[in-house]
Amino acid sequence: MALVQRPRLSLLAARLFLLPRRDLAVSGPDEPLPVVRIPRALQRQNERRNSPRPVLVRPGRLLISARRPEFNQPARLTLGRWESVPLASRGWKNRRARSDHFSIERSQHETPALRNFSAEGTFADLGLEPRILNALREVAPEVVRPTTVQSSAIPPLLRGRHIVCAAETGSGKTLSYLLPLLQQLLCRRSLEFRSIPSPRSLVLVPSRELAEQVRAVAQPLGSFLGLQVQELEGGHGISRIRQQLFKQPTADILVATPGALWKALRRQLISLEQLSFLVLDEADTLLDESFLEIVDYILGKSHIAEGPNDLKDSFNPKAQLALVGATFPEGVGQVLSNIANSDSLTTITSSKLHCIMPHVKQTFLRLKGAEKVAELVQILKQHDRADSTGSSGTVLVFCNSSSTVNWLGYILDDHKIQHLRLQGQMPASMRAGIFQSFQKGSRDILLCTDIASRGLDSTHVELVVNYDFPLTLQDYIHRAGRVGRVGSEVPGTVISFVTHPWDVSLVQKIELAARRKRSLPGLGSSVKEALPQFT
């Protein structure tokens, strides 16, 4: 009888067979062992994917509203500094995030410059003379009471102090320095004999458009008080600069751009030795790398007072200094120490400096580059339909380069969308008056670069579209500041197209700052003294 030899198991197979299965239930002798056909990790992933996502119940007003409701954040929720924050834009660097969006909603309706101010405050309480008050009442009757910035900046300027004023866009900084400047000119003696034009005060601004705007504010006030206001703008040859200067050789207030003034000083067409007041408007821009060398030369030709006592000698005038701006990045304080004694500086900052504006809705759209044109055309056509009913304001569309402004303008022409264009490579003759025409309502849409984002008054602008996302957070603050200004008649909205990975990085910083209700990172200033809170 032949013996049937049973197959022998290998040692490894025997060990595997005899080991207990920890992930299987104990089975009876007649029950087959269950077989796991997919890994446990993949099972858990499928269970999470198929389970319904928790949707937050809307608990009232929202601070952040997202396309995916799980990223909504109630307005009343305040997150701790180190608390983990789920960002709606966290996965936006992946191409699959296309068409996602979120918005920072309005948390208040009026601008922060007026929110905490007492209705009883008046310009007379700040120390302004009746002549200045009469001029303001005659020229700008809509300006009834000072903003928070004005009530903090005007008194120290009247006392002869140098000031550094850093406050959010649209808070009334222009009148903050113009009214004390006019009063000081009326009180100080003017020297009649001058061999070359020697203005008694200088307002230095970074662009021709801003120079035109400041002159338009100062001119009627000066005319009412018997003071002459002159503008010196760049973009022209030296013969045109000479013609501008000698047209009004005894100007009391000169509003100038750095390039034009530098040319005039180099050719000795003007003297700054008689200055009694010097203003750097949009000082953060004037003190950056693009202007710093020229501005340093201009300051070297001026006689800056050591303190208020130096301003009392009418025959040896010294200049009182005022620096104003909407952003003051880190490092500006070191530059200021080379201009004036820190002990003679009065620093003024707004509590909302470098913060996301709480009264302006800001929407971020994640798009592919090829989708931006169609999205913009749709937005502008919707605005045009709303404007036909008389319920809409004007629109600013920002691009990062002059070539994009021109190219996008041709596309809007093809779609029969009327607009204006403003960019830095335009000749001066073409740029002149474009923004003023936009302000007066000749067109409702302006395509522009960042030259229209600094200091220009835009109370009729309802919508800002960042066709190209700004390159820095500082630029974003200035662009968004074109809406929601003091005196604005329409609520403001900002829509930003987010395309590149570096755009997403900036958006995530903006969203995180908004969720934590903190200022934007990297814009911390050496100016620490906050404005007083009025109740």
Buried (B, 14 or more C-beta within 10 A) or exposed (E): EEEEEEEEEEEEEEEEEEEEEEEEEEEEEEEEEEEEEEEEEEEEEEEEEEEEEEEEEEEEEBBBBBEEBEBBBBBEEEBEEEEEBEBBBBEBBEEEBEEBBBBBBBBEEEBBBBBEBEEEBEBEEBBBBEBBBEBBBEBEEEBEBBBBBBBBBBBBBBEBBBBBBBBBBBBBBBBBBBBBBBBBBBEBEBEEEBEEBBBBBBBBBBBBBBBBBBBBBBBBBBEBBEBBBBBBBBBBEEEBBBEBBEEBBBBBBBBBBBBBBBBBBEEEBBBBBBBBBBBBBBBBBBBBEEBEEBBEBBBEBBBBBEBBEBBEEEEEBBBBBBBBBBBBBEEBBEBBEEBBEEEBBBBBBBBBBBBBBBBBBBBBBBBEEEBBBEBBBEBBEEBBEBBEEEEBBBBBBBBBBBEBBBEBBEEBEEEEBEBBBBBBEBEEEEBBBBBBBBBEEEBBBBBBBBBBBBBBBBBBBBBBBBBBBBEBBBBBBBBBBBBBBBBBEBBBBBBBBBBEEEBBEBBBBBBBBBBBBBBBEEBBBBBEEBBEEBE
